[in-house]
Amino acid sequence: MSEIEIRYIDHTAIPYNKRVCLYGVGKGGAESLKLLRQIRPDLEVVFFADTYQSGSFDGFEILTPQALADRKDEYDLILICSCYYPEIITNLYSLGIESAVGFSWPKFYGYQFLPDELVSLNGEINFILKSLHSDTDRALFKFLCEARIAGSELVDLVYVSENSGNFIFKELKPAKIFPEHTTSSYFDFVDLSKVEYAVQAGVYDGSEALFLSGLKELKMLYGFEPLGYTAIAEAARSKLSDSGKFSLIPKGLWNCEALADFAYDGSASFVKGAVDFQSTGTVQLTTLTEEAGRLSIPRLDLLIADIENAEIPMLEGAMEVIERDRPQLAICFYHSKKQFTGIPLMLMNQLKDYVFKVGHYSEGLDESVFYAIPEEKFVEK
């Protein structure tokens, strides 16, 4: 046998007209099947495989790893629809199977829209477009929406490592098409002269916190960061402390008070899910409504958030304060397709007399920010 090769591909890299086996009968397998049926109908899915499951899945026979070894003449390629693909490839290799690759869809099935999903979301998307402030906001949202369709010609999947990739825009880039919406992440449409008390959900390295703490009008920034000061760059810690305008709360914002499992991955660290308050979760979650009372926050003027797909539960736990104080909001909404439509719909349906805008701050599909600015605080630029 040749030396083991751990490969990871996306749907564009699969050779045409091959017989494929999908390994994994969980959500990754189900979503991968939907993707291939819609985007790669030339491929023939012949069966599923799984380490622990047997029987059938969606009408397909489920094979064991040993059965895959015994029936190698019945398929051309195994697509492993699991984040554990390196371990699975290694196991299959020990059985003499060298045709298995990690499939990128499990990484992105919560990120890109399948064509039929967009059809089902047509009403919601039209509502968002109608409610956005300007033609430019609508054009940018439509552009981002089209780029998030699986198989979009607007982006390429570019690998940053052997097992990690990002969707990068091709010739058409947001910064060139929408320059006024791509200047300053979190702050493009915010009137900072009206910000005395701010909350940042997800402080990470402290760069935005440093900028806000330097504003003459700011009296206090409350930063919520589950990783505490360990997340903040060393050079920023002393500056924030010396400013007298920064208070770090080592908790994550959510829609309830609980403990949570937490995945540590630098700037991409995320809450894996709230668990019972009495259990042994690794980080403390809280609501902004509760913390505003505990900290005696006089008023909320600005809320910014980049918390790796926890923005919707955070907003649910902050809505009482938001409706009371009418702050300016800058909320990341790119981490999942659920967020991409869910955050605009949530804020547009719940907030009255607000202006809604969109910004985008990267060469790829990451770093989209949804702005909600009270009409009385909005300054046309």
N, C-alpha and C positions, 0 to 999 in steps of 0.2 A: 504493500500500500504506500501511496505517496504521503508526504508530511501533511498533517492535518491543517486545513485552512478554514478559519472562521470568517465567513463572508456575510455581508449584510447588504441587501439590495432593495430597490423600490420597484413598483409595478412597471416602470418604463424600461427596466433592465432585464426583464424576463424575455428570453427568445420567443419568437412567434410560433404559434401552433404546437405548443408543447403540452404534454400530459403532466398535470401537477397534482401533488398531494398536499393538503393543508394540514399542518401539524398543530394541534391545539383546538379543543372544542369549546373553549370559553368565548368571551366577547370578541377577542382578537380574531379567532377563527371565523365567527359569524360575520363580523364586519369585513374581513378579508374576502369572504365568499361574495358578499354583496358588491364589493369594489370590483372584483374580477368580472362578475357578470355584467356590470355596467360599463367598465372601462376597458377590459381586455376579453371580449367575447371570443377571441380567437383561441384562448386557452381552454383546455378540457380538464376540469376538476374531476379526477377519477375516484378519489376517496379521501377521507380524513384519517388522521392518526393521533394518538394521544398516549402519554406515559401511563395514565391511570384509568382512563375511561375505555369502555368497550361498547359493542352494540352498534347503533346507528346514530347519525346526526344529520338532520335536515335531509333525510333520504339517502345519505351516503354511509357506506360501511366504515366503521372505525377500526383501523389496524393497530396492533401493538408494534413496538419497535422491532421485535423479532420477526413479525409478519412482514414488515417492510423489507427486512433483509432477505426473506424467503421469496418475495414477489417483486424483485427489482426490475424485472422485465416489463412490468405493468405501468410504470411511470417514468418520467424523464427528470423531474425536479421535485424536491420537497421544500415547501415554503413554511418556515417555522413561525407561527403567528403568536409568539410569546416573547416576553422580555428576557426569558431564560434561555434564549437561543444558543448562547455559547456552550452551556452545559449540555443542552440537547444535542447539538452538533457533535460534541465530544463523545457522547454516549453512542450516537448512531455510527460514528466513525469506528468505534470499538467493535461494532457489528459488521463492519465491512461496507458501510454506506457512505459514499463520498459526494452525493448529489444534494445535500441539504444546505440551505442558506437561511439566514435570518431575513425575515420579511419586514420592511419598514412600516407596513400598515399598522401593526399594533402600537407603534410609537405615535402615529398620527390619526388613528381612527376617531379620536375625540377632537381633532384639529381641523380637518378638511371636510367639506361638504361633498356628499355623493350627489350626483345630478338629481335623483328623485327626491332627495331631502330638500333641495332648493325649491322644487315644485310645491312640496307640501308647506314650505315656509313663505310662499309668495305673498300671502296676505300680510304676515308680520313684517316682511321686508318692505312692502309698499307703505305700511304704516310708519315705519322708521324713516323712510325717505321723505314722506310727506311732512313729518314732524321736525326734520332737521332744519337748521336756520337758513342755509343759503344753497344756491345751485352748486357751489364748489364743495360744500359739505356732502351734498348728495352724490356728486360725481366721485369724490374720494371714497365714500362708503361703498358705492357700486363697484369701483375699481378693486377695493380690498376684498369685497365679496366674490367677485369673479376670480381673483387670484387664489382664493381659498377652495375653489372647486377641485376635486381630485382630477388630475389630468390637465389642469389649466396650462395654457400656452404662455401665460404671463410670468411663470416662475420655473426655476430649475431646483431640484433637490441636490444641494452641494454638501458633500461630506466633509465635516471638520475633523473627524477621526474615523477609525475603522468601523465604529458602530454608532456614530452619531452624525446627523445631518440637519441642515436648515434649508428652508425654502427661500431662495434668493431671486429677486426680480431680474428679468432679462434686460432687454433694451429699454423698456418703459419703466422708469423709476419714479416713485412718489415725490422725491425731493425736487425733481425737474418739472413735474406736472403740477404739483400743488405746493409751491415754495412757501406760501404764507401759512400752511398747515403743517410744516415740518421743521420749524425753527428751534423751538425750545420745549422739550418734553415736560408735560405737566403745567406749563405756564403760558402757552401761546395765547390763550384767550382769557386768562385770569387777570383781573384788576388787582395787582398786588398792593396798591395803595389803600385798599379796603381790608387788608388782612392784618389783624392784631393777634388772633388766636387760631392756630392751625393744628391739624392732626395729620401725621403721616403714618399710613399702615404699610409696614415693610420698609425699614430704614436702610437696611443692608450696609453699604460702605460709608454712608453718611454724606454723600456728595450733594444731594438735594437739600438735606438738613442744613448743611453749611451755607448753601445759598440763601435759604429762608432765614436763617439766624442772622445773616448780615443785613437784612432789610431794616431800615430805620423804624418803620411802623410796627414791626412785629414785637409783641410782648412775650409770647411763649409758644413754642412748638412742642407738642406732645408726640413723641415717636414710639410706636408700638412695634417691637421686634422680638419674636420668640427666642432668637439666639442671643439677645442681650448685647452687651458691649463687645462680645467676641466677634460679632459680624462687622463692626465698624472699623474702618482703616485706622491704624494707630495714629497717623498724623491728624486725622479728623477728630479723634476722641478729645484731645486736650483743647482744641479750638472750640468744639461744641460746649465743653465744660466751662471754658473761660468766657463764653459769650453770655452766660447767665440767662439764655433764652431757650434752653433745650432741656426737656425732661424725658428720659428714656424709661419706658415701661416694658419689662421683659415678658410680654405676653403677645399672643396672636389675637387679632380681632375676628369675631365669629358671630353667629346668631344666638349663642347661648354660652353659659359658663360651663366649662368642661376641661378635661385633660384630653390630649390628642397624641396620636403617633405622629412622628415627624421624620421626614426624609432629608438628610443633610447633603446638600449638593451645591454649595456656594451660593451664588446669586439665584440659582434655581431651586433652592430648598423649599419644601412645601409641606403643608399639613396633609397627612395621609387620610385623616378622618377623625372626627371627634369620637371619643370613647367615654364610657361611664365615668362620672366625676370622681368616683371612689377607686377607680382602677389605677393602673400604673403607667398611664400615658407619659410621654416625655416632655411635653410643653403645655403650658397653661393657656387656655382660650378664655376670652371674655367678650362682652359686648361694649360697643362705644357708649351706648346709653347708660349702662352700669358704671363704666369708668368715668364718664363725664360727671356723674354725681360724686363718686369717690374722690376724684381729683379736684372737685369744685371748679371745673373749667367754666369761666364766666360766660363764654359764648363761642360758638364754632363758626369761623369765617371761611375756612378753607379745609377741605379734606382731599388728600391725594393718596392713591393706593396702587401698589404693584405687589400682590401677594399670591402669585402663582395659582390662580384659579380659585382662590377663596374670596374673591371680590363680592360675589352674590350673597353668600351668608354674612359677610361683613356688613354689606349694605342693609340687609334685613335687620341686623342687630343695631344699626345706627339710624334707622329711619325716623324714630321718634325725635332724635336730636336734629336730624336734617330738616324735618318738617317744621320744627320749632324755630330753629335759628336761620334757616335758608342760607347755608354756606355755598360757596363756589365749590364745584366738584371736578376733579380730574382723576378718572378711574381707568386703569388698564383693562382692556376688554378683548385681548388677543389670545389668551392662553388656551381657549377651546372654542369650538363652534357653538356650544351652548352659551358661553359668555358673549360671543360676538353679537348674537341677537338678543340674548336674555338681559344683559345690562341696559342697553338702550330701551328695550320694551319696559323694563321695570321702572326706570327713572321717568320715562315719558308718560307712563300711566299714573305714577304716584305724585309727581311734582307738578305744581301749578305755576303758571307764569314764569317758566324757565326758558332759556335759550339753549339749544342743544347743538353741539359742534363736534367735529372729529379731527384728530391729529394723528400723524404717523411719523415714527422716528427711527427707522432703520432701513437697510437695503434689502431686507427680507420681510417675512410676514409677522415678525415679532414687533413689539413696541407700538401698538396702536392704543391711543388714549381717547376716551369718550369724555367730553366736557359738558357739564350742566351748570349754567350760570344764571342766577336770578335776573330777571329783566331789569330790576332796579340797580343792579351792579354791573350790567353788561355795557361795555364800551366798544362800539364798532370801530374796527381798525382798517 
